[in-house]
Amino acid sequence: MKKPSSAAAKAKAKAPTKAKKPSPASIPAPSGPGPGPASDKEAPTWRALLVDDDAIARSCLRAFLGQHPEVAIVAEASDLASAAHAARDHLPNLIFLDIHLDAEDGFSLLPHLPSPPHAPEIVFVTSEKARALQAFEVGAVGYLLKPITAPRLAETLTRLRSPAATAKEALSGTLDQSDTVLLREAGRLHAIAIEKISLILAEGSFTHVHLRTGEKLFLSQTIGKWEASLPPALFLRLDRSTLVNRSRITKAEARSRDCTLLHVDPLPTPIELGRIGASRLRKLLLADK
């Protein structure tokens, strides 16, 4: 076997060697401010406490919430005492609260929770509709009827993500006369029975909603959206700014071709309709006869 010459051996020894590419672990992290390493998962937005005396109901809710990575369940409780302890120890910012906890009332937990601005959001869970208004009067962001469904839970979580969009979400789809709609006015939630709406008057992209109780709400909701959602058998769109519950009309007075006074219960004064509104009112009312 032929040995390499001494000149060739020297050339080989002097040849530069390739530098090894440093591994990511060997590269020092940059100092000073800057984004840290990207995580595979975002931190959950909501730390949830589940309060229900029914273990099966908690299990179902837990399974549904498992489809929403923005929610992390930090604790569960089956009665008021353990719920109060869990709220104090785990500091949840979201509580799914059953109203009927054996012989206890879920509303009784509220005084034991932190006060605003540290108060958790409350979603009541129940098998009855009767206490929905009470729930929203105490500032609940949701009212889930049992059995809970995935779409209803998703709607509630959407409202949590975008509180300002509550009215828009609540008015999606066609409502029935027996429905109750959830709307937000100046940060406060209102549960409004559709049949209790007497009159809706437009003001730009906002609406004044007059209720049978005499209360009036000013909402960030267009009259066109109201018209698309309310049952047409009950509500009449008379002109660009007027949508009226026909069952609340008490009298119409024609003052001239261009002016008709429409009396709507419980408004103390009539509203004025122009020629188009009066003509449409006559046609609609005559069609009922």
C-alpha positions as CSV (number, residue, x, y, z in Angstrom):
1,M,0.0,0.0,0.0
2,K,1.4,3.4,-1.1
3,K,1.9,5.9,1.8
4,P,0.9,9.5,1.2
5,S,3.7,11.9,0.6
6,S,4.8,14.2,3.5
7,A,3.7,17.3,1.4
8,A,0.2,15.8,1.0
9,A,0.0,15.1,4.7
10,K,1.0,18.6,5.6
11,A,-1.7,20.1,3.3
12,K,-4.4,17.9,4.9
13,A,-3.3,19.0,8.3
14,K,-3.6,22.7,7.3
15,A,-7.1,22.3,5.7
16,P,-9.7,24.3,7.6
17,T,-12.3,22.3,9.5
18,K,-16.0,23.1,9.1
19,A,-17.5,24.9,12.1
20,K,-20.2,23.0,13.9
21,K,-23.6,24.7,14.0
22,P,-24.5,25.5,17.6
23,S,-27.5,23.7,19.0
24,P,-30.5,26.0,20.1
25,A,-29.8,25.0,23.7
26,S,-26.2,26.4,23.4
27,I,-27.3,29.8,22.2
28,P,-27.6,32.2,25.1
29,A,-30.9,34.0,25.5
30,P,-30.8,37.7,24.6
31,S,-30.8,39.9,27.6
32,G,-33.1,42.9,28.1
33,P,-36.8,43.3,27.1
34,G,-38.3,41.3,24.3
35,P,-40.7,38.5,23.6
36,G,-40.0,35.3,25.4
37,P,-40.2,31.9,23.7
38,A,-43.5,31.2,22.1
39,S,-45.7,28.7,24.0
40,D,-47.7,26.0,22.2
41,K,-50.8,27.0,24.0
42,E,-52.2,30.3,25.2
43,A,-52.9,30.7,28.9
44,P,-56.6,30.3,29.6
45,T,-58.6,33.5,29.9
46,W,-61.2,32.1,32.3
47,R,-60.5,30.2,35.6
48,A,-63.8,28.5,36.2
49,L,-65.5,27.1,39.3
50,L,-68.3,24.6,38.8
51,V,-71.0,24.6,41.5
52,D,-73.7,21.9,41.2
53,D,-74.9,19.3,43.6
54,D,-75.5,16.9,40.7
55,A,-72.2,15.1,39.9
56,I,-73.5,14.0,36.5
57,A,-74.4,17.6,35.6
58,R,-70.9,18.7,36.6
59,S,-69.4,15.9,34.5
60,C,-71.4,17.0,31.4
61,L,-70.4,20.6,31.8
62,R,-66.8,19.7,32.4
63,A,-66.9,17.7,29.1
64,F,-68.4,20.6,27.1
65,L,-65.9,23.1,28.6
66,G,-63.1,20.8,27.6
67,Q,-63.8,21.9,24.0
68,H,-62.9,25.5,24.9
69,P,-59.2,26.0,25.7
70,E,-59.9,29.5,26.9
71,V,-61.5,28.0,30.0
72,A,-59.6,26.2,32.8
73,I,-61.6,24.5,35.5
74,V,-59.8,25.3,38.8
75,A,-62.3,23.7,41.2
76,E,-65.7,22.1,41.7
77,A,-68.2,22.2,44.5
78,S,-71.5,20.6,45.4
79,D,-72.8,22.9,48.1
80,L,-72.5,26.5,49.2
81,A,-69.9,26.1,51.9
82,S,-67.5,24.2,49.7
83,A,-68.2,26.7,46.9
84,A,-67.4,29.7,49.1
85,H,-64.1,28.0,50.2
86,A,-63.2,27.2,46.6
87,A,-63.9,30.8,45.5
88,R,-61.6,32.1,48.3
89,D,-58.8,29.6,47.7
90,H,-58.7,29.4,43.9
91,L,-59.9,33.0,43.0
92,P,-61.9,32.0,39.9
93,N,-63.0,34.7,37.5
94,L,-65.9,32.7,36.2
95,I,-68.5,30.6,38.1
96,F,-71.1,28.2,36.7
97,L,-73.6,28.2,39.5
98,D,-76.6,25.9,39.9
99,I,-79.6,27.7,41.5
100,H,-81.0,24.6,43.2
101,L,-78.3,23.0,45.4
102,D,-80.3,20.4,47.3
103,A,-82.0,22.5,50.0
104,E,-79.8,25.6,49.3
105,D,-80.2,28.5,46.9
106,G,-77.3,29.3,44.6
107,F,-78.1,33.1,45.0
108,S,-76.9,32.8,48.6
109,L,-73.4,32.3,47.4
110,L,-73.2,35.8,45.9
111,P,-72.6,37.7,49.2
112,H,-69.5,35.5,49.9
113,L,-67.8,36.4,46.6
114,P,-65.3,39.3,46.1
115,S,-66.8,42.7,45.3
116,P,-66.3,44.5,42.0
117,P,-63.9,45.0,40.3
118,H,-62.6,41.6,41.5
119,A,-66.0,39.9,41.4
120,P,-66.2,36.8,39.1
121,E,-68.6,36.6,36.2
122,I,-71.6,34.4,37.0
123,V,-73.4,32.0,34.7
124,F,-76.4,30.5,36.4
125,V,-77.4,26.9,35.5
126,T,-80.9,25.7,36.2
127,S,-83.8,23.6,35.0
128,E,-86.3,26.4,35.3
129,K,-86.9,29.6,33.4
130,A,-88.7,31.5,36.1
131,R,-85.7,33.1,37.8
132,A,-83.9,34.4,34.7
133,L,-84.8,38.0,35.4
134,Q,-83.5,37.7,39.0
135,A,-80.3,36.3,37.6
136,F,-79.7,39.2,35.3
137,E,-80.7,41.7,37.9
138,V,-77.7,40.6,40.0
139,G,-75.4,41.0,36.9
140,A,-75.2,37.4,35.6
141,V,-73.7,37.1,32.1
142,G,-75.5,34.0,31.3
143,Y,-78.5,31.7,32.2
144,L,-78.1,28.2,30.9
145,L,-81.1,25.9,31.0
146,K,-80.6,22.2,31.7
147,P,-79.9,20.0,29.9
148,I,-77.0,22.2,28.7
149,T,-76.1,21.9,25.0
150,A,-72.8,22.7,23.4
151,P,-74.2,25.5,21.2
152,R,-75.8,27.3,24.1
153,L,-72.6,27.1,26.1
154,A,-70.7,28.4,23.1
155,E,-73.0,31.4,22.9
156,T,-72.5,32.2,26.5
157,L,-68.7,32.1,26.2
158,T,-69.0,34.3,23.1
159,R,-70.8,36.9,25.3
160,L,-68.0,36.6,27.8
161,R,-65.4,37.3,25.1
162,S,-67.3,40.3,23.7
163,P,-69.7,41.8,26.2
164,A,-70.4,44.7,23.9
165,A,-71.8,42.3,21.3
166,T,-74.4,40.8,23.7
167,A,-77.4,42.6,22.1
168,K,-76.3,41.6,18.6
169,E,-75.9,38.0,19.6
170,A,-79.2,38.0,21.5
171,L,-81.1,39.2,18.5
172,S,-79.6,36.7,16.0
173,G,-82.3,34.5,14.5
174,T,-86.1,34.8,14.6
175,L,-87.7,35.3,18.0
176,D,-91.1,33.9,19.2
177,Q,-93.7,35.9,21.1
178,S,-93.0,33.8,24.2
179,D,-89.2,34.3,24.1
180,T,-87.1,36.4,26.4
181,V,-84.2,38.3,24.9
182,L,-81.1,39.4,26.8
183,L,-79.9,42.9,26.0
184,R,-77.2,45.2,27.4
185,E,-77.8,48.9,28.2
186,A,-75.0,51.0,29.6
187,G,-73.2,48.0,31.0
188,R,-76.4,46.5,32.6
189,L,-78.1,43.4,31.4
190,H,-81.8,43.3,30.9
191,A,-84.0,40.2,30.3
192,I,-86.9,41.4,28.2
193,A,-89.9,39.3,27.4
194,I,-90.8,40.0,23.7
195,E,-94.5,40.3,24.4
196,K,-93.7,43.2,26.9
197,I,-92.2,45.4,24.1
198,S,-94.8,48.0,23.2
199,L,-92.9,50.2,20.7
200,I,-89.5,50.6,19.2
201,L,-88.4,54.0,17.8
202,A,-85.2,54.5,15.8
203,E,-82.6,57.2,16.4
204,G,-79.8,56.7,13.9
205,S,-78.3,53.3,14.5
206,F,-79.8,53.2,18.1
207,T,-83.3,52.5,19.2
208,H,-85.6,53.5,22.1
209,V,-87.4,50.5,23.3
210,H,-90.7,51.2,25.2
211,L,-91.9,48.5,27.5
212,R,-95.4,47.8,28.9
213,T,-94.1,48.6,32.4
214,G,-93.5,52.2,31.2
215,E,-89.7,51.7,31.3
216,K,-87.7,52.9,28.3
217,L,-84.3,51.5,27.2
218,F,-81.8,53.1,24.8
219,L,-79.9,50.4,22.9
220,S,-77.1,50.1,20.4
221,Q,-79.3,48.1,18.0
222,T,-80.7,49.1,14.6
223,I,-84.4,49.0,14.0
224,G,-83.8,46.9,10.9
225,K,-82.2,44.2,13.1
226,W,-85.2,44.4,15.5
227,E,-87.6,44.0,12.5
228,A,-85.7,40.9,11.2
229,S,-85.8,39.2,14.6
230,L,-89.2,40.0,16.1
231,P,-92.3,38.0,15.1
232,P,-94.0,39.7,12.1
233,A,-97.4,38.5,13.3
234,L,-97.1,40.8,16.4
235,F,-94.9,43.7,15.3
236,L,-95.6,46.2,12.5
237,R,-92.9,48.2,10.8
238,L,-94.8,51.4,9.9
239,D,-92.0,53.6,8.6
240,R,-88.2,54.1,8.8
241,S,-88.3,54.8,12.5
242,T,-91.3,53.0,14.0
243,L,-91.9,49.4,14.9
244,V,-95.0,48.8,17.0
245,N,-96.6,45.9,18.9
246,R,-100.0,45.8,17.3
247,S,-101.6,44.5,20.5
248,R,-100.5,47.7,22.3
249,I,-102.2,50.1,19.8
250,T,-105.2,51.7,21.5
251,K,-106.2,54.4,19.0
252,A,-105.3,56.1,15.7
253,E,-106.4,59.6,15.0
254,A,-106.2,61.0,11.4
255,R,-105.6,64.8,11.7
256,S,-104.8,65.3,8.1
257,R,-103.5,63.5,5.0
258,D,-100.0,64.0,6.3
259,C,-100.5,63.5,10.0
260,T,-102.0,60.6,12.1
261,L,-101.6,60.3,15.8
262,L,-101.0,56.8,17.0
263,H,-101.7,56.0,20.7
264,V,-99.7,53.1,22.1
265,D,-100.1,51.8,25.6
266,P,-98.5,52.8,28.0
267,L,-97.0,55.9,26.3
268,P,-98.6,59.1,27.8
269,T,-98.5,60.9,24.5
270,P,-99.2,59.7,20.9
271,I,-96.6,59.4,18.2
272,E,-97.0,61.2,14.9
273,L,-97.1,59.2,11.7
274,G,-96.7,60.7,8.2
275,R,-98.6,59.7,5.1
276,I,-96.6,56.5,4.4
277,G,-96.8,55.3,8.0
278,A,-100.6,56.0,8.2
279,S,-101.2,54.2,4.9
280,R,-99.2,51.2,6.0
281,L,-101.0,51.1,9.3
282,R,-104.5,51.1,7.6
283,K,-103.5,48.3,5.2
284,L,-102.1,46.1,7.9
285,L,-105.1,46.6,10.3
286,L,-107.6,46.1,7.5
287,A,-105.9,42.8,6.5
288,D,-106.6,41.6,10.0
289,K,-110.3,42.0,9.6
